[in-house]
Amino acid sequence: MGSSLKFMLVAKGKADYYLRFAPIMEWDTAAAHAIEYEVIEPTSKKPLVYNKEDLLNLFFNAIMLQKLKKILTDTDSKEILTKGFSFMVFRVGGLLAGYLFTFLIARFYGASVNGLVALSFTLFLFVSIFGRLGIDVNIVKFYSNKENWEKYPDLFYRVLLKSFIFSTVLGFLLYLGKDFFVYILFKKPDLEPYIIWVVMAIPFWCVTMVCAGLLRAKQKNNWFAFLNNPGRFILALIVFLILISLGHDSLSAIKAHFYGVFCLAIIAILVSVKNIGRFTHNTDSNSWGFIKEALPMMLSSTILIFLGWLDTFFLGIYETEAQVGVYSVTLKIATLTSLSLQAINSILAPKLAKNFQEGSLQHFKKLIRFSTHLNFYITALIVFLIIVLHRWILGVFGDEFLGGATVLIILCIGQVVNSMSGSVGVILQMMGYQRIYQNIVLIALVLNLILNLLLVPLYGTIGAAIATVVSISCWNIIGAIYLKRKQSIISYFKL
């Protein structure tokens, strides 16, 4: 293929660079240079020079300036980059707080107590996802439409109250059934007092997540980023440090978690009220119809939580508290690899919903391609750094956590596969294909359940990691295939 054709591939966006290692004549690059490529001579780092006595140019690399300028000047792409970066800053801060929270538990109480806290968080998230009723996801889609924001502000208050009441009832049922989890399922008597503090935190976390969904729709992405886990661990860490200074016991961590979630819920309500305004009675808003529409999203979110925590759940049944604690730490570290995806999705979801509703399919596909490439490059870099430094990172928590090295590498490799698939979940839900998405993740959940049942009793934490990676990768790959074949949308990474 000639140089001119290669330049055209860059122009079409099918290639990002044209790197040449052999000499070439000036006329082979002049036309491309004229249409705003930057054609650089690598040794001097300067653009190629023309009309020389010798018309031969040495090797070069070419980048299309027009393409870069277009990305940087495009409003949506620029917003994904800038606001996505802000989200990542909040997420990194939250992760650091979460790591320090886990670090203090590990250092003061060891892997066993860390395992009990991890099991408590598993129950906390399982029940909370039902308590939210899918409202936190549907509210993004609903309030992305400015007309709904202005016409139905009261709907937010109605569904928020229903979520709080329902989650409170679920928490009470968990309390009544705590003996089953403590003595029959997990066979860990020390878990009982932890469940009590989890039950009290559940309704306040549901309130926080519904408010976060509202602020996400309003594109208050910094607040959404803060409320969606970072705030929970930052506030919990502050309370934990206070409790430690006052004299602590093994329940200090789970107590601090409750107080952190409670304070976060108060903050979330105040910020949401400031943005949406006071409650006004509007008989046109149908909160029950809204919840009915949200239920498929709740089921999808429930399956996702199960996918993310079934491994810990099964380890709680078959392994010791210490093994669960080690696995919990590796999961937290591996979470770093999903930072870019979460950051990008926080900005991408309302934009996709808006463009799809307006019928701007070309721009819709453009946003998907840009976000997928950006996510893959960032994820690959993070995975590389974790794999290179994995022993040092695990050693920070204590020598007993070094046994999680293999698990950490497995989880990181799986995340690379997921990043290549693109934001399939967000795309399907913002297009209104909640049931399709729900069916895909249900297949992944069944696969995850079967693999955990087969692998955890035999291989422990390594089996749990393999089960998680295989099932989540299948879900992402199936979603990407569906979008390509049925909707002609390429969500996956493609050079």
Stockholm file with secondary structure:
# STOCKHOLM 1.0

chainA/1-495         MGSSLKFMLVAKGKADYYLRFAPIMEWDTAAAHAIEYEVIEPTSKKPLVYNKEDLLNLFFNAIMLQKLKKILTDTDSKEILTKGFSFMVFRVGGLLAGYLFTFLIARFYGASVNGLVALSFTLFLFVSIFGRLGIDVNIVKFYSNKENWEKYPDLFYRVLLKSFIFSTVLGFLLYLGKDFFVYILFKKPDLEPYIIWVVMAIPFWCVTMVCAGLLRAKQKNNWFAFLNNPGRFILALIVFLILISLGHDSLSAIKAHFYGVFCLAIIAILVSVKNIGRFTHNTDSNSWGFIKEALPMMLSSTILIFLGWLDTFFLGIYETEAQVGVYSVTLKIATLTSLSLQAINSILAPKLAKNFQEGSLQHFKKLIRFSTHLNFYITALIVFLIIVLHRWILGVFGDEFLGGATVLIILCIGQVVNSMSGSVGVILQMMGYQRIYQNIVLIALVLNLILNLLLVPLYGTIGAAIATVVSISCWNIIGAIYLKRKQSIISYFKL
#=GR chainA/1-495 SS CCHHHHHHHHHTTSCSCEEECSCEETHHHHHHHHTTEEEEETTTTEECCCSCSSCEECCEEEEEHHHHHHHHHCHHHHHHHHHHHHHHHHHHHHHHHHHHHHHHHHHHHHHHHHHHHHHHHHHHHHHHHHHTTTHHHHHHHHHTSHHHHHHCHHHHHHHHHHHHHHHHHHHHHHHHTHHIIIIIISCCGGGHHHHHHHHHHHHHHHHHHHHHHHHHHTTCHHHHHHHTTHHHHHHHHHHHHHHHHHCCCTTHHHHHHHHHHHHHHHHHHHHHHHHHCSCCCCTTCCHHHHHHHHHHHHHHHHHHHHHHHHHHHHHHHHSCHHHHHHHHHHHHHHGGGGHHHHHHHHHHHHHHHHHHHHTCHHHHHHHHHHHHHHHHHHHHHHHHHHHHHHHHHHHHHCGGGGGGHHHHHHHHHHHHHHHHHCSHHHHHHHTTCHHHHHHHHHHHHHHHHHHHHHHHHHHHHHHHHHHHHHHHHHHHHHHHHHHHHHHCCCCSCCC
#=GC SS_cons         CCHHHHHHHHHTTSCSCEEECSCEETHHHHHHHHTTEEEEETTTTEECCCSCSSCEECCEEEEEHHHHHHHHHCHHHHHHHHHHHHHHHHHHHHHHHHHHHHHHHHHHHHHHHHHHHHHHHHHHHHHHHHHTTTHHHHHHHHHTSHHHHHHCHHHHHHHHHHHHHHHHHHHHHHHHTHHIIIIIISCCGGGHHHHHHHHHHHHHHHHHHHHHHHHHHTTCHHHHHHHTTHHHHHHHHHHHHHHHHHCCCTTHHHHHHHHHHHHHHHHHHHHHHHHHCSCCCCTTCCHHHHHHHHHHHHHHHHHHHHHHHHHHHHHHHHSCHHHHHHHHHHHHHHGGGGHHHHHHHHHHHHHHHHHHHHTCHHHHHHHHHHHHHHHHHHHHHHHHHHHHHHHHHHHHHCGGGGGGHHHHHHHHHHHHHHHHHCSHHHHHHHTTCHHHHHHHHHHHHHHHHHHHHHHHHHHHHHHHHHHHHHHHHHHHHHHHHHHHHHHCCCCSCCC
//
